[in-house]
Amino acid sequence: MNPVRPQAKSEPGDLVFKCQHCASPLIVDAAAAGMTLNCQRCGKPTVVPTTSVSPSSTSPLELTDLQRKLKENESQRTEVTGYINQLSIQLHRWKLRLQTLNERKDELEEELRKAS
C-alpha cells in the first residue's frame, strides 16, 4: 500500500508537499518524513520533506480575486495585441504606399530628364 495520497484532504499529523517532478500536491502520514516515495501522478520517486510545505497561505477569497485579475489582465493583453496587429497592418500599407510613390517619383524624374 502506497502511503501517498494525491489531492486528498489532509488530517492532523499529515505532511503536505508537492512532487519534485510534476508539482502534483501530495499528502502522506508524518511517519513517512524523509522517505522517498513514488508520486501517484507521475510515478517518479519523490523525497518526503520533514515538514509540510504549505501549498498556499492565500485565502479562497484572495484566490478568486487573483483569478479575476488574471482573467482581466489576459483580456487587456488580447485587446492590446489586437491593436498592435491592426497598427502593424496599417503601417505595412503605408510603407507599400510610400514605396509606390517613390517608384512613381523615380519614373517621373526619368521622364523629366528625357524631356530636357
KEDRENVO-298085 format. One record per atom (N, C-alpha, C, O, CB): residue in three letters; x, y, z. Coordinates in pm, whole numbers, padded with zeros to 5 digits, always signed. Glycine has a CB too. Example, Ala and Ser with C-alpha at 12.3 -4.5 7.8 and 13.67 -1.06 7.14 Angstrom:
2
ALA+01319-00569+00780
ALA+01230-00450+00780
ALA+01320-00330+00780
ALA+01424-00332+00846
ALA+01131-00447+00905
SER+01285-00225+00708
SER+01367-00106+00714
SER+01290+00003+00787
SER+01341+00114+00804
SER+01408-00060+00572
This chain:
116
MET+00084-00119+00000
MET+00000+00000+00000
MET+00088+00124+00000
MET+00176+00139+00084
MET-00095+00000+00122
ASN+00064+00213-00094
ASN+00142+00336-00107
ASN+00084+00442-00014
ASN-00035+00471-00022
ASN+00144+00386-00254
PRO+00166+00501+00075
PRO+00113+00600+00169
PRO+00086+00737+00109
PRO+00033+00825+00177
PRO+00208+00615+00283
VAL+00121+00757-00018
VAL+00100+00888-00081
VAL-00046+00900-00123
VAL-00100+00811-00189
VAL+00194+00907-00202
ARG-00109+01011-00085
ARG-00249+01036-00120
ARG-00255+01166-00200
ARG-00250+01274-00141
ARG-00340+01044+00007
PRO-00266+01158-00333
PRO-00272+01282-00413
PRO-00402+01357-00390
PRO-00509+01298-00395
PRO-00256+01250-00560
GLN-00392+01485-00367
GLN-00505+01576-00356
GLN-00614+01529-00262
GLN-00731+01563-00280
GLN-00563+01597-00491
ALA-00577+01451-00160
ALA-00675+01412-00059
ALA-00681+01521+00046
ALA-00600+01615+00045
ALA-00639+01274+00004
LYS-00777+01509+00137
LYS-00788+01606+00243
LYS-00688+01569+00352
LYS-00683+01454+00396
LYS-00933+01613+00300
SER-00607+01667+00396
SER-00507+01637+00497
SER-00571+01630+00635
SER-00671+01696+00663
SER-00395+01741+00494
GLU-00510+01549+00719
GLU-00554+01533+00857
GLU-00440+01574+00947
GLU-00326+01584+00901
GLU-00599+01386+00887
PRO-00467+01600+01075
PRO-00358+01634+01166
PRO-00251+01525+01165
PRO-00283+01406+01167
PRO-00412+01654+01310
GLY-00125+01566+01161
GLY-00016+01469+01157
GLY+00027+01432+01016
GLY+00122+01356+00999
GLY-00056+01345+01231
ASP-00041+01484+00915
ASP-00005+01457+00776
ASP+00097+01561+00729
ASP+00105+01671+00782
ASP-00130+01459+00685
LEU+00175+01523+00629
LEU+00267+01615+00563
LEU+00210+01647+00426
LEU+00174+01557+00350
LEU+00411+01554+00552
VAL+00202+01776+00395
VAL+00152+01821+00265
VAL+00271+01879+00189
VAL+00342+01966+00240
VAL+00036+01928+00281
PHE+00292+01832+00065
PHE+00404+01879-00017
PHE+00372+01855-00163
PHE+00266+01802-00197
PHE+00536+01808+00022
LYS+00465+01895-00249
LYS+00445+01877-00393
LYS+00552+01783-00448
LYS+00665+01779-00398
LYS+00449+02013-00468
CYS+00515+01707-00550
CYS+00609+01619-00619
CYS+00721+01703-00679
CYS+00696+01810-00735
CYS+00537+01534-00730
GLN+00842+01655-00667
GLN+00958+01728-00720
GLN+00959+01731-00873
GLN+01028+01814-00932
GLN+01087+01665-00670
HIS+00885+01642-00935
HIS+00889+01629-01082
HIS+00769+01693-01151
HIS+00785+01765-01249
HIS+00896+01483-01120
CYS+00648+01666-01099
CYS+00528+01715-01169
CYS+00452+01820-01088
CYS+00351+01873-01135
CYS+00435+01599-01200
ALA+00500+01850-00968
ALA+00439+01951-00879
ALA+00298+01914-00835
ALA+00222+02001-00790
ALA+00435+02086-00949
SER+00262+01788-00847
SER+00132+01743-00801
SER+00128+01750-00649
SER+00223+01708-00583
SER+00102+01599-00850
PRO+00019+01804-00590
PRO+00012+01811-00444
PRO-00004+01670-00385
PRO-00084+01590-00433
PRO-00106+01901-00400
LEU+00074+01642-00282
LEU+00072+01511-00219
LEU+00055+01525-00069
LEU+00096+01624-00009
LEU+00201+01433-00251
ILE-00007+01424-00008
ILE-00027+01421+00136
ILE+00014+01283+00185
ILE-00031+01182+00130
ILE-00175+01454+00175
VAL+00098+01278+00286
VAL+00139+01149+00344
VAL+00136+01160+00496
VAL+00133+01269+00552
VAL+00282+01109+00296
ASP+00135+01047+00560
ASP+00144+01043+00706
ASP+00281+01094+00748
ASP+00380+01071+00679
ASP+00120+00898+00760
ALA+00288+01163+00860
ALA+00413+01220+00908
ALA+00521+01114+00929
ALA+00640+01147+00930
ALA+00389+01296+01038
ALA+00482+00989+00947
ALA+00579+00881+00967
ALA+00665+00860+00843
ALA+00772+00800+00852
ALA+00507+00750+01003
ALA+00621+00909+00728
ALA+00696+00891+00603
ALA+00799+01001+00581
ALA+00867+01003+00478
ALA+00600+00887+00485
ALA+00813+01094+00677
ALA+00907+01205+00662
ALA+01048+01154+00633
ALA+01097+01064+00701
ALA+00907+01292+00788
GLY+01112+01212+00532
GLY+01247+01175+00495
GLY+01256+01057+00400
GLY+01363+01031+00343
GLY+01324+01144+00616
MET+01147+00986+00380
MET+01148+00870+00290
MET+01136+00916+00145
MET+01099+01030+00117
MET+01032+00772+00325
THR+01168+00826+00053
THR+01147+00851-00089
THR+01033+00762-00134
THR+01039+00639-00120
THR+01278+00825-00173
LEU+00929+00826-00188
LEU+00810+00753-00232
LEU+00780+00787-00377
LEU+00820+00892-00426
LEU+00688+00785-00142
ASN+00711+00697-00444
ASN+00672+00723-00582
ASN+00546+00809-00585
ASN+00449+00783-00514
ASN+00648+00590-00659
CYS+00550+00912-00670
CYS+00435+01001-00687
CYS+00320+00922-00751
CYS+00342+00842-00843
CYS+00473+01125-00775
GLN+00199+00944-00703
GLN+00082+00875-00758
GLN+00049+00924-00898
GLN-00012+00851-00976
GLN-00038+00895-00667
ARG+00089+01047-00930
ARG+00055+01102-01061
ARG+00155+01064-01168
ARG+00118+01011-01273
ARG+00045+01253-01052
CYS+00286+01093-01142
CYS+00387+01069-01246
CYS+00468+00942-01223
CYS+00538+00895-01313
CYS+00480+01188-01254
GLY+00460+00886-01103
GLY+00530+00761-01072
GLY+00677+00777-01041
GLY+00745+00677-01016
GLY+00516+00669-01186
LYS+00728+00898-01042
LYS+00870+00920-01016
LYS+00896+00930-00866
LYS+00809+00973-00791
LYS+00920+01047-01088
PRO+01017+00890-00823
PRO+01049+00896-00680
PRO+01059+01040-00632
PRO+01123+01125-00694
PRO+01178+00822-00652
THR+00995+01065-00519
THR+00992+01198-00460
THR+01026+01188-00312
THR+00973+01103-00241
THR+00853+01265-00480
VAL+01116+01275-00267
VAL+01155+01275-00127
VAL+01047+01346-00046
VAL+01005+01456-00080
VAL+01293+01343-00106
VAL+01003+01282+00062
VAL+00904+01341+00151
VAL+00976+01436+00246
VAL+01070+01394+00315
VAL+00825+01231+00229
PRO+00936+01562+00253
PRO+01003+01655+00343
PRO+00971+01622+00489
PRO+00877+01547+00518
PRO+00961+01799+00312
THR+01049+01678+00579
THR+01026+01652+00722
THR+00916+01742+00779
THR+00862+01713+00885
THR+01154+01672+00800
THR+00884+01850+00707
THR+00774+01936+00750
THR+00686+01966+00630
THR+00730+01957+00515
THR+00826+02068+00813
SER+00561+02000+00657
SER+00468+02032+00549
SER+00511+02159+00477
SER+00560+02254+00538
SER+00326+02049+00603
VAL+00491+02157+00348
VAL+00512+02276+00267
VAL+00372+02325+00234
VAL+00300+02263+00157
VAL+00598+02247+00136
SER+00335+02436+00293
SER+00201+02489+00273
SER+00178+02520+00126
SER+00252+02599+00069
SER+00178+02614+00359
PRO+00077+02459+00063
PRO+00053+02485-00078
PRO+00022+02631-00104
PRO+00056+02685-00209
PRO-00060+02398-00128
SER-00043+02695-00009
SER-00074+02836-00026
SER-00131+02890+00103
SER-00216+02828+00166
SER-00172+02858-00144
SER-00083+03007+00142
SER-00140+03071+00260
SER-00245+03173+00217
SER-00289+03255+00297
SER-00029+03140+00343
THR-00285+03166+00092
THR-00382+03258+00036
THR-00523+03205+00060
THR-00551+03087+00039
THR-00357+03279-00115
SER-00611+03293+00104
SER-00748+03253+00131
SER-00824+03232+00000
SER-00783+03283-00105
SER-00820+03359+00219
PRO-00934+03155+00005
PRO-01013+03134-00117
PRO-01061+03265-00179
PRO-01068+03277-00301
PRO-01134+03046-00085
LEU-01093+03364-00095
LEU-01137+03494-00147
LEU-01024+03562-00223
LEU-01046+03621-00329
LEU-01186+03584-00032
GLU-00902+03555-00167
GLU-00787+03614-00235
GLU-00757+03540-00365
GLU-00720+03602-00465
GLU-00664+03611-00144
LEU-00773+03408-00364
LEU-00751+03330-00487
LEU-00851+03369-00594
LEU-00815+03384-00711
LEU-00761+03179-00458
THR-00976+03387-00556
THR-01079+03428-00652
THR-01046+03565-00709
THR-01060+03587-00830
THR-01218+03430-00586
ASP-01002+03656-00623
ASP-00965+03790-00668
ASP-00846+03785-00763
ASP-00844+03855-00864
ASP-00933+03880-00548
LEU-00747+03701-00730
LEU-00629+03686-00818
LEU-00668+03627-00953
LEU-00618+03670-01057
LEU-00523+03598-00750
GLN-00758+03529-00951
GLN-00803+03469-01076
GLN-00879+03571-01161
GLN-00863+03575-01283
GLN-00892+03346-01048
ARG-00961+03655-01096
ARG-01034+03759-01167
ARG-00937+03859-01229
ARG-00953+03899-01344
ARG-01132+03832-01073
LYS-00835+03898-01151
LYS-00736+03993-01202
LYS-00658+03932-01318
LYS-00628+04001-01416
LYS-00639+04034-01090
LEU-00625+03804-01308
LEU-00554+03736-01416
LEU-00638+03734-01543
LEU-00588+03759-01652
LEU-00515+03593-01374
LYS-00767+03704-01528
LYS-00857+03700-01644
LYS-00870+03839-01706
LYS-00868+03853-01828
LYS-00996+03646-01602
GLU-00882+03941-01621
GLU-00891+04078-01670
GLU-00763+04118-01742
GLU-00768+04182-01847
GLU-00919+04175-01554
ASN-00649+04080-01685
ASN-00520+04110-01746
ASN-00509+04043-01884
ASN-00463+04104-01980
ASN-00405+04065-01655
GLU-00552+03919-01892
GLU-00546+03846-02019
GLU-00636+03912-02123
GLU-00600+03920-02240
GLU-00587+03699-01999
SER-00752+03959-02079
SER-00844+04029-02169
SER-00780+04157-02223
SER-00791+04187-02342
SER-00976+04061-02098
GLN-00714+04230-02135
GLN-00647+04354-02178
GLN-00530+04324-02270
GLN-00506+04397-02366
GLN-00598+04433-02056
ARG-00456+04216-02241
ARG-00344+04176-02328
ARG-00397+04143-02468
ARG-00336+04182-02568
ARG-00269+04054-02268
THR-00508+04073-02474
THR-00568+04037-02603
THR-00609+04163-02679
THR-00586+04173-02800
THR-00689+03945-02582
GLU-00670+04258-02608
GLU-00711+04384-02671
GLU-00591+04460-02725
GLU-00594+04507-02839
GLU-00789+04471-02570
VAL-00486+04473-02646
VAL-00366+04545-02689
VAL-00301+04475-02807
VAL-00255+04540-02901
VAL-00266+04559-02572
THR-00295+04343-02802
THR-00237+04266-02912
THR-00317+04292-03041
THR-00258+04304-03148
THR-00236+04114-02879
GLY-00448+04299-03029
GLY-00531+04330-03145
GLY-00500+04467-03203
GLY-00490+04483-03325
GLY-00678+04323-03108
TYR-00484+04566-03113
TYR-00448+04699-03160
TYR-00313+04699-03230
TYR-00296+04761-03335
TYR-00447+04798-03044
ILE-00217+04630-03172
ILE-00083+04622-03232
ILE-00092+04558-03371
ILE-00029+04606-03466
ILE+00013+04542-03141
ASN-00169+04451-03381
ASN-00183+04385-03512
ASN-00247+04478-03614
ASN-00202+04484-03729
ASN-00268+04257-03497
GLN-00352+04551-03573
GLN-00416+04645-03664
GLN-00318+04754-03709
GLN-00311+04787-03827
GLN-00539+04710-03597
LEU-00243+04807-03613
LEU-00147+04912-03647
LEU-00033+04859-03733
LEU+00018+04931-03820
LEU-00090+04974-03519
SER+00007+04736-03711
SER+00112+04676-03793
SER+00065+04663-03938
SER+00141+04689-04032
SER+00152+04538-03738
ILE-00059+04622-03954
ILE-00116+04611-04089
ILE-00123+04749-04154
ILE-00087+04766-04270
ILE-00257+04547-04084
GLN-00169+04849-04077
GLN-00178+04985-04130
GLN-00039+05038-04166
GLN-00023+05102-04270
GLN-00246+05079-04028
LEU+00061+05013-04081
LEU+00198+05056-04109
LEU+00249+04991-04238
LEU+00312+05057-04320
LEU+00291+05021-03992
HIS+00221+04862-04254
HIS+00263+04791-04375
HIS+00201+04855-04500
HIS+00267+04872-04602
HIS+00224+04641-04367
ARG+00073+04890-04489
ARG+00005+04953-04603
ARG+00069+05087-04637
ARG+00089+05118-04754
ARG-00144+04972-04573
TRP+00101+05169-04534
TRP+00165+05299-04558
TRP+00303+05281-04619
TRP+00344+05360-04704
TRP+00175+05379-04428
LYS+00376+05177-04576
LYS+00508+05152-04635
LYS+00496+05116-04782
LYS+00574+05162-04866
LYS+00580+05039-04558
LEU+00396+05033-04814
LEU+00373+04998-04954
LEU+00335+05121-05035
LEU+00380+05138-05149
LEU+00263+04891-04967
ARG+00252+05207-04978
ARG+00211+05331-05048
ARG+00332+05420-05072
ARG+00348+05478-05180
ARG+00103+05407-04966
LEU+00420+05432-04969
LEU+00540+05513-04984
LEU+00633+05454-05091
LEU+00692+05528-05169
LEU+00615+05523-04850
GLN+00644+05324-05093
GLN+00726+05258-05196
GLN+00672+05288-05334
GLN+00748+05317-05426
GLN+00732+05106-05172
THR+00541+05280-05350
THR+00478+05310-05478
THR+00503+05456-05518
THR+00533+05484-05634
THR+00326+05282-05472
LEU+00491+05547-05422
LEU+00515+05689-05451
LEU+00662+05714-05487
LEU+00690+05794-05576
LEU+00476+05776-05330
ASN+00754+05647-05421
ASN+00896+05662-05454
ASN+00926+05609-05594
ASN+01003+05670-05669
ASN+00984+05588-05350
GLU+00865+05496-05629
GLU+00884+05441-05764
GLU+00826+05536-05868
GLU+00886+05558-05974
GLU+00817+05300-05776
ARG+00709+05594-05839
ARG+00647+05689-05931
ARG+00733+05814-05945
ARG+00747+05868-06055
ARG+00505+05727-05882
LYS+00793+05861-05834
LYS+00882+05977-05836
LYS+01001+05949-05927
LYS+01038+06033-06010
LYS+00931+06011-05693
ASP+01061+05829-05911
ASP+01176+05793-05995
ASP+01137+05791-06143
ASP+01213+05839-06227
ASP+01231+05655-05954
GLU+01019+05736-06174
GLU+00972+05732-06313
GLU+00953+05874-06369
GLU+00993+05902-06482
GLU+00839+05654-06321
LEU+00893+05961-06290
LEU+00867+06098-06334
LEU+00999+06174-06354
LEU+01014+06248-06451
LEU+00777+06172-06230
GLU+01095+06154-06261
GLU+01224+06220-06276
GLU+01297+06171-06402
GLU+01363+06249-06471
GLU+01310+06196-06152
GLU+01284+06043-06431
GLU+01346+05986-06551
GLU+01281+06047-06676
GLU+01350+06084-06770
GLU+01334+05831-06552
GLU+01149+06056-06676
GLU+01080+06119-06789
GLU+01121+06264-06804
GLU+01139+06313-06916
GLU+00929+06109-06771
LEU+01136+06334-06691
LEU+01178+06474-06696
LEU+01317+06488-06755
LEU+01342+06581-06831
LEU+01174+06534-06557
ARG+01409+06398-06720
ARG+01544+06402-06775
ARG+01542+06377-06926
ARG+01615+06441-07001
ARG+01634+06298-06704
LYS+01458+06284-06970
LYS+01448+06253-07112
LYS+01389+06372-07191
LYS+01429+06399-07304
LYS+01362+06125-07134
ALA+01295+06440-07128
ALA+01230+06553-07195
ALA+01320+06676-07202
ALA+01300+06763-07287
ALA+01100+06588-07122
SER+01417+06685-07115
SER+01504+06804-07113
SER+01611+06800-07215
SER+01692+06893-07224
SER+01567+06821-06979
